[in-house]
Amino acid sequence: MSDGVAENEESQADKAPPSDFVGSVAHGLAVLRSFDHDHFQMTLSEVSARTGMTRAGARRYLLTLAHLGYVEQSGRLFRLTPKVLELGYAFMSTMPLADIAQPYLDRLTARTGEVSAIAVLDGREVVHLAVATPAQRQLLPKVTIGRRFNALYNSTGRVLTACRDDKPLEQQLGGAKLTKLTNWSIDNKAALLDELRRVREQGYAIVDQESEEGLRSLAVPIRNKQGRPVAAINIITNIATVSSEELTNRLLPVLHEAADELSRAIGSQSIAL
């Protein structure tokens, strides 16, 4: 099974399935999630390997999804169709946070000249809901709405993980899979625990080339009226254009200001997240 699909499954493994759990639904979703940027089209054998299913099982789900219009087949290759976007749209249309956040992200990007985004925590992954990108700039990081990232190696995910108070940090890391995505990634649980404690104490997270070489990002939490972190806002920069010192000295105060404004906006509209 792929790292991305496996990680999502591991994040759900902490919860025992209910007695009326429908395994076929889970398998069908696993097939859809097995496709990604690096595997946009696959053979039956590749889908079987990435999902951990037998070839016969993977074939049944692929043909079912093809009949429903979510997958198309060309010879031996299968790929997703645009119809899968309906699933994401259903979520986005019920998530007013993205609409509320966009003007704040646009202003933040206009002030800083850097890419900004907002994300929410989903298990051990983060999902970007909205993004703002400056015009006519070179070496800009690319952020895709709806794309999922390992929360421990993304600044938004790290700050949300560290600032949660419903579980001790040690428990949150208990079943986490640490992956050395780059030479700078923290792959030692003791070191990562120390970093999460530092993030919790300082109230912001910096991830410097841990998820992708050449990128460093800064994130702070967005809180609801009860003070609970419900999302995070971040600035994503290129190491060739923004130094670590500039990240904290110039960009952090502006990011805190945007997060405070967005937190008040969320509270005033009583958004349930």
N, C-alpha and C positions, 0 to 999 in steps of 0.2 A: 504494500500500500504506500502511496506517495506520502512525503513528509507533511504536505498541506492537509490532505484528507486524514492522515493518521493523527495529526495534532488535534484536529477538530473532534475526531472520535475519542481521543484521550480526554479532552476537556469535558465530554459528556459521560465518560466512564465513571466519574466520581458519583454520579447519580444512578441509583438502581432503576431500571425501566419499570413502568407500571405494569400491572397484571394484564392490561388490555393493549400492551405495546404491539404495534403492527410492524413487523420486521421488513415487510416488502416495501413499505414507504421509506424506511431508513436506507434500504439497499438502492432504491431508485434515486434518492438524493445523493447517495455516495457516488453513483455513476455520473450524475451531473457535475458534482464537485471535482471529479477526477480530471476534468478538462481545465486547462489553464493556459497561460501565455506560452509556456514552453511545450504544452501538449494540446494544441488547439485542434488537432485531428489525430486520431489513433485507430489502430487495428483492434479487433476483438481481443487478441492476446494481450495487447498493451493495457486495455481497460481492465481486463481480468487481473493483470499483475498489479495495477495501481489501486484497485479496490479490494484485492484479496479474495475475490470471488472465483468460482470455477468458470471455465469458458462457457459452459452451458448456462449457468446462472447469469453471467454478464450478457450473453446473447439475448436471453429472454427480456432483460430489462432494457437493453439497447433497442430491441425491436418494438417493445411497448412504447418507449419514449419517442421512437421514430413515428409510430402510428399516431401518437398524440401531437406530433409536430415540434417537439423540443430537440430532436436529433435528426440529422439527415445522413444518408449513406451514399458514398460514391465509390463503387468498387469495394475494396477491402477496408476503406477508411470511413470512420464515423466522425462527425463534428456537430457542435451545437448549432442551433438556428436562432435567429433573432427573437423567437417566441419566448426564450428563457428570460428575456428582459422583463416580461410581464410579472415574473415572480419578484424581481427586485423592485419594480414600480409599485407593486402592492404594498411593500414595506415603506418605500419612500413617501408614498401618498398619505400614509398614516403617521409619518414622523415629521411634525411641524418644526422640529428643531432645525432641520436643514434649511427651511425657508427663512426662519428667523435669523439664523446665523449668517446667511450669505452677505447681507449688507455690512455686517461687522468684519467679516473676512475681507471684503472688498476694500474697506477703509484701512484695515491693517496692512494689506498688501500695498495700497497706495502710499502709506506713510513709510513703510520699510523698504519697498522695492523687492520684497522676497515673496516666495510662495507661502501661502498659509492654508491651513485646513482644519477641519473639525472631525473628530472621530469618537466612536463609542466602543466600549468594551463588550465583547461577546465571548464568554468563556475565557480561553487563553489566546484569543485573537482580538485585534481591533479592526473596525470597519470604518473607512472614510465616508462621511455623509455629504460634505460640501468642501469646495476648494476654490481658492482665488489665485490667479496667476498674473504676474505683471506682463505687460506687453513689451515686445521688442527688446528682449534680454537674451543674452547668450548663456549657455551652461545652466539652464534652469532645470531643477529637478521636476520629474513628471509624477503627478499624483492622479490616480484613477479612482473616481467615486465608485464605491462598492467593493473595491479590492480589499482583501483580508491580509493582515500581517501578523506575525508572531508578536504578541503583546510585550514580551520581555525584551525584544530588540527594536522596539519602536518607541519614540519618546512619549507619544500619547498613551500607549499601552502601559509603559513603565510608570508614568505618573499616576495613572488610574489604579494600577495594581498596588502601588505603594501607599496611596492615600485612602484605600478602602479600610474601613474599620470593622467590617463584619467578620473577617477572618484574620488570624495572626499571619504575618508574612511567612513564617516558617511553614504554615499549613498550605498557603497558596503555592509555595514552591514544591510542596511534597511530591506531586506526580508530574511536575513540569519536565518537558524534554528540552535540554539545553543544546543548542546547535551552534557550531562555530561557522557563522555565515561569512565572516571575513576574518582577517588576521587580528582584528581589534575586538571581535566579539568576546564577551565574558562567557566562558563555558564552565565555570566553577561555581557550584551552588553557594558556597560560603562567601565568595567574592560578590556574587550577584545579590545575596542577602544584605551584605554591607552596603552595596550601592542603593538598594531599595530603601534601606533605613535612612541613608543620606538624602534621598529624594523626598521621603516623607518629612524629614526635619526641615529641609529648605523650601519645600513646596513647589519645586519645579524639577524637570528632568532634562538632561542633555544626553543625547545618544550620538557619539562621535564615530562615524564610519563602522558601526557595529552591524548595521543591516545591509549597507551597501557602501562600497569603497567610494570615497569622494564626497559623501553626504554627511552633514551633521545637522541635527535638528534640536529644537528647544520646545518644551511643552509645559503648560500649566493646566490645572483642572478647572472645569466649569461646574459650579455647584447650584443645587436647587435651594428653595427657601429654608429647608432643614439643614443646609450646609453639607449635604451629601454630594460627592462628586458623581455627576451623571454623564459627563462627556469631558473631552479635553481639546484644547486648541493649541496648535503648534505652528512654528515657523520652520521651514525646511530650506537649508542653504547648501551651497557648494563650498567646499574647503578652499577652492581657488579664489573665491571672492569674499568670503567672510571668515575672519579669524575667530578662535575660541573666545578671546577677550571681547571682541565686538559683539559676540552672541549674548554675553551676559551684561556688558556695560551699556550697549545701545539698544538691543532688541528686547531684552527681558522686561524692562519697565513698560515698554509699549505693549508687549504681550499681556502683562498683568492687567494693564488698563482695559484692553479689549476683553479679557476674560471676566473682569469685574462687571463691565457694561453688559455683557451677554448673560451673565448670571442674574443680574437684576431684571433683564428682559424676560428671561425664562420664568423667574419668580412672579413677575407681574402678570403673566399670562397663565399661570397655574398649569404648566405643562406637566403631564404625568410621564415620567421616563423610568 
